[in-house]
Amino acid sequence: MANLHILLKVLSQNHTSSPGVTLERLTSFVTLVSQLKNEILLAQPSTHPVLASPAFLPPSVVRFLSQACGIDEVAVAHSWDILRDLIWMDASPLHGSGGVEAIFQKHGHALGFRESPSFFSHLDRTSHISGASSRALFPPSHKCMNPLCNSVIRGLKLQKAEQQAAVLFTFDQGPLPV
């Protein structure tokens, strides 16, 4: 019940400053931002606690959410401010949704979210093979697994990001660029 109360609070507060924020758009916001937790965390300082929701979203995430959800950037920031703890603690983000994949295809590519390398274009046997993907591969932990690692001793999260060309083989959608 507390979650519904929070959603209603966002809707009522955004109604005066951003009347375009509807329940449908807010649901899209929550769904999409939960898919971007690794990207959001990567933009934070290495000293930022993994389990604490960041106070601010990276500018590229704000632009993506604004475009994909059809709400202005001020409403994105305001919605994140109210919903961030609820979203951050949600342990089960949606995966494999065709709707989410289509949104990443449409809005994510230009902003660099899970962009696929151009050499995958020859694999375009179906519309979902090329372009941005809502799937990305991140390590299973945000901390080094070696207990003797200096980063673990200092309490730092993994911070280095490198984009590599890879193919993720799936049962439901076949090979996908990641």
N, C-alpha and C positions, 0 to 999 in steps of 0.2 A: 504493500500500500504506500510505503514511503516513496517508491520509485514513481508511482503515478502522481503523487503530490509534487515531486520535483519537476516532472514534465509539465504539469499544469502551471507551476510557477514560471517556468521558462516561457510558455505560451502567453501567459498574462503579462509578463514583463516585456516581452518582445513585441506584443501587440501594439503598444503605444509608440515605440521607437522604430520598429520594423514590422509593419502590418502584414508582410508577405510570409511570415513564419507560421506555417500551418503544422498540424500534427503529422501529416504525411512528410513534409520537408524535415521536420525535427526527427522523425523516425529514420529517414535517409541519412541525416547527419550522424546519429548515433551508430547506425550500421557501418557507415563508411569510416568514421573516425576510429572505430574499434579495429578496423582492418589496418590502420596506419600506426599502430602502437610502436612497432619497431622503428619506423621512420621518425616518429616524434621523439622517441628516446634517443635515437642516434644524434639528433640535433642539440641535445642537452649536454652540458658539461659532463666530463667523465666522473665527477664527484656527485652527480645527481643520483639520489637513491632510486633503484629500479622500481620499487613498489610504490613510490610517491608520484602522484600525477603532477606533471609539469604545470607551472602557472600559466605559461603561454605556449601557443602553437607556433611552429615555424611558419614564416610567411608563405612558403609554397603550399603548405597544408591548408592554411587559411584560404588562399586563392582557389585551390582545388575544391574544398568544401563549399565555398561560395558559389562557384560555377556549377558543381554537380548537384547541389541541393536547391539552387535557385534562391538563395538568401544573401543579403549583403554581408560584407566582411565584418561590420560592426556586430551584426546579429550572430555571426559565427563565433566571434570572440566572447560575446556575452553568453551564448549557449554553452561554450566550453567552460567558462568560468563557473557556471552553475552545475553542469553535468560532469565535469572532469573526474571527480572522485568516483562517481557511480560507473562511468565508462571504464576508467582505469582498473577498477577492481573486478570487472566482469571477466571471468575466466573462460568464457565460451563465445568468442566472436564467430560470426557466421562465416562458413567456408563453402566454396563451391556453388554459390548462388549465381545463376545466369544473369540476374539483374545487376548484381554487384560487378560482375565481369564486364558487362556492357558499359557500365558507367566508367570503369577504369579505362576501357578502350576509347571512349569518347573524350574524357577530360584529363586522364592521367598522363598520357603520352607527352603532351606538350610541356608538362610540368615536371617530367622526369621520374614519375612514379612507375617503377617496375617496367622500365622501357626495355623492349627486346632489341637485340642487335640486328642490324639490317640484313646480315647473312641468313636470317631465318625466313626472309620473305619468300624464298623458293619453297618453303614448306606450306605455303598458304593454300592448302587443299580445302579448308573450311574457314569461315570468317573469323574464328576465334584464335587462329594460330599466330597471326602477325600482330604487331602493335603492342600497346601497353598491356600488362597482365596484372590481375589482382593477386597473383601468387608471386611470392619471393621466398628465397631460402635464407634463413637467418640461423645462427647457432641456437641450440636448444636452451642455452643459458646466457644471461647477460653478464656473467662473471666468469673469469678464468677457472677452469676445472682443477688446475694444479694448485694444491694448498700452499706450495712454496713460492708461488708466483708473487713478485713484488706488487702487482696490481691488487691481488687478493689481500695481501697484508695491509696495503694502504686503503682498502675498501673501495677501489675504483671499478667501474663497469668497463666492459669491452667497448672500445670507441672507434677503432679503425674500420672503415668501410671501403670495400673494393667491389666494383661491378665486374662480373665475369659472365661470359656467355655460357649458358647451360640449357639443357633440355630436361624438363620434368615429365616423366612418363606417367600418365594417369589412366585409370580404367575407364572413367566416364567421358573424358574429353580427348583421349589420345595424347600425343606428345605436345607439350606446351613450352614456349620459350620463357625462361625466367632470368 
